[in-house]
Amino acid sequence: PAPLGEDPFEGDPAVHRYPAFRCPGELDYMIALPPLFFPKMAVEISAMQFDLVHTQHPVWVGVWGQRVARHRRIPVVSTAHSQYEVYANRTVLPTSWIEPGVTRHVVRYYNACQVVTTPVEWMRRRLVDKGVASPVEMVPNPVDLTKLGAPRREETRAALGIAEGEIVIGYLGRLSPVKRVPVLMDTVALLAKHRPEVRLVVAGGGGIEPALRERARRLLGDRAIFTGAIPHAEVGHYHAAFDVFVTASISETQPLAYSEAMYVGTPVVALATPGAADMILDGDNGLLVPPKQGAKGLAAAVERVLTEQGVADRLRIGGRHFAEERHYPRVAARLEEIYALAAERSAASA
């Protein structure tokens, strides 16, 4: 679905946006429905000519795309964005029932592709270790830097009610249990003990937002600001309004929020999980905190950014360079190489 109901491709006859539904319970994840649920769309897409199918998910629309590729005898490429088995503990069924089946399906699905891509090295290793035999190639998540070029820091801070001299610890992203926003609240609570000027801004929406708001009210009072879901066009403004972007997530591949924050010059602090460690060179384009240190470690890292001479400037320079390497034209060129490889493998197996 288009973000917040916006459709950047509206009016483009070559683009079809699939309707989607939100998963129940704590998953809080949007799943697109395949065209077979919408006969008119299925007919329209069936009439289109493809040289290759590139899927972004191993179920629903992804399975349908793979079937289309097989029927037309054309190559299929798929991008692995997440550890799908991690979400097994968010369903109503026992994890021991769900996780093995999810893993088997994912491996089987990717082995039916000519090429699999993933944005980070740790995910590539994980897929290979799980049994994926198809080539797994690295392709970073692209960032549209043209939409981040003129961030309105002061206007956004004023709109949020941030007073002059206040320090904003910010998070931007989906609100779900795996993002561990409560740890950010604990981080700000620790900082506030000796920094009365610190504020927390949480930009994003999700099913657990009401519970997070209530916890923040009890722990932080009026120090916490929740924006709800924001239009994608305003992402750069919010990142620029932060003094430090902080995340406690433990389940990431290569989140766009990191690159977006880096590009606008906001220092990034994250837990040293595999996904973050593949993106952040500690001390160069961000600071990494051992996961076991939790809120205390994050608070200490934020203090380094705020107080140690040269740290913030060094992170801004390194972050900007990192983000520029992920601009759309560079990633598009890499994808062209992947598609050529997929076509070669498909022709060889014909």
DABELDA-V22859 format. One record per backbone hydrogen bond with DSSP energy under -0.5 kcal/mol. NH is the residue of the N-H (numbers start at 1). CO is the residue of the C=O. Records with the same first field share a line. If there is no record, write none. Layout:
NH = CO / CO
//
This chain:
5 = 2
6 = 3
10 = 7
12 = 9
13 = 11
15 = 12
18 = 16
21 = 31
23 = 29
26 = 90
27 = 24
28 = 23
31 = 21
33 = 19
37 = 34
38 = 35
41 = 38
42 = 35 / 38
43 = 39
44 = 40
45 = 41
46 = 42
47 = 43
48 = 45
53 = 75
55 = 53 / 77
61 = 32
62 = 59
64 = 60
65 = 61
66 = 62
67 = 63
68 = 64
69 = 65
70 = 66
71 = 67
72 = 68
73 = 69 / 70
74 = 69
75 = 51
77 = 53
78 = 115
79 = 55
80 = 78 / 117
81 = 79
84 = 82
86 = 83
87 = 83 / 84
88 = 85
89 = 86
90 = 87
91 = 88
97 = 94
98 = 94
99 = 95
101 = 97
102 = 98
103 = 99
104 = 100
105 = 101
106 = 102
107 = 103
108 = 104
109 = 105
110 = 106
111 = 107
112 = 108 / 109
113 = 110
114 = 76
115 = 76
116 = 135
117 = 78
118 = 137
119 = 80
124 = 120
125 = 121
126 = 122
127 = 123
128 = 124
129 = 125
130 = 126
131 = 127 / 128
132 = 127
133 = 131
135 = 114
137 = 116 / 135
139 = 118
143 = 326
145 = 143
147 = 144
148 = 145
151 = 148
153 = 151
156 = 152
157 = 153
158 = 154
159 = 155
160 = 156
161 = 157 / 158
162 = 157
163 = 161
166 = 163
167 = 197
168 = 166
169 = 167 / 199
170 = 168 / 244
171 = 201
173 = 203
175 = 205
176 = 174
179 = 176
180 = 176 / 177
183 = 180
184 = 180 / 181
185 = 181
186 = 182
187 = 183
188 = 184
189 = 185
190 = 186
191 = 187
192 = 188
193 = 189 / 190
194 = 191
195 = 191
198 = 195
199 = 167
200 = 223
201 = 169
202 = 225
203 = 171 / 201
204 = 202 / 228
208 = 175
209 = 206
212 = 208
213 = 209
214 = 210
215 = 211
216 = 212
217 = 213
218 = 214
219 = 215
220 = 216
221 = 216 / 217
223 = 220
224 = 221
225 = 200
227 = 202
228 = 202 / 204
234 = 231
235 = 232
238 = 234
239 = 235
240 = 236
241 = 237
242 = 238 / 239
243 = 168
244 = 168
245 = 267
246 = 170 / 244
247 = 269
248 = 179
250 = 178
258 = 255
259 = 255
260 = 256
261 = 257
262 = 258
263 = 259
264 = 260
265 = 261 / 262
266 = 261
267 = 243 / 265
269 = 245
270 = 287
271 = 247
272 = 289
273 = 271
277 = 273
278 = 274
279 = 275 / 276
280 = 276
281 = 279
282 = 280
283 = 286
284 = 281
285 = 281
286 = 281
287 = 268
289 = 270
293 = 290
294 = 290 / 291
296 = 293
297 = 293
298 = 294
299 = 295
300 = 296
301 = 297
302 = 298
303 = 299
304 = 300
305 = 301
306 = 302
307 = 303
308 = 304
311 = 308
312 = 308
314 = 310
315 = 311
316 = 312
317 = 313
318 = 284 / 314
319 = 315
320 = 316
321 = 317
322 = 318
323 = 319
324 = 320
325 = 321
326 = 323
327 = 324
328 = 143
330 = 327
331 = 327
332 = 328
333 = 329
334 = 330
335 = 331
336 = 332
337 = 333
338 = 334
339 = 335
340 = 336
341 = 337
342 = 338
343 = 339
344 = 340
345 = 341
346 = 342
347 = 343
348 = 344
349 = 345
350 = 346 / 347
//
